[in-house]
Amino acid sequence: MIYFSAVGMLNALGNSLDDIAANLVRGYAPGMRPAADWLTGGRSCWIGHVDDELPPLPAELAPHNSRNNR
């Protein structure tokens, strides 16, 4: 069995659990932005952005340092 005692989250609602909870209750998503260049045919949609910087990785993980692995 796996038990998570604390969860870290970072998404279009905020950069911390407190921010995400507060923005979820308020119905506010600061990272959601309209985009017209993601869909074909010139259709627009909403895209979720994260505006926070990624923390540095320890040196031993340098070979795996990519946006995808963060």
C-alpha positions, 0 to 999 in steps of 0.5 A: 500500500502507498500512502501520500502524506503530502502532495505537491501541486503546480498548475493553472490555478496556482503555485501552492496548495493554498493558492490552488484551493483559494482560486478553486473556491473563487472560480479564478484560474490565473494561468488559463489563457486563450490561444489561437495557434493550437487548433487547426482551422484558426479555432481558439481554445483555452490553454493552462499555463504555469508561470512559476520557475522550476527549482534547480535539480541536484547535480546527480540528476543532471542527465535527466534535466528536461522540462518533461522530467520536472 
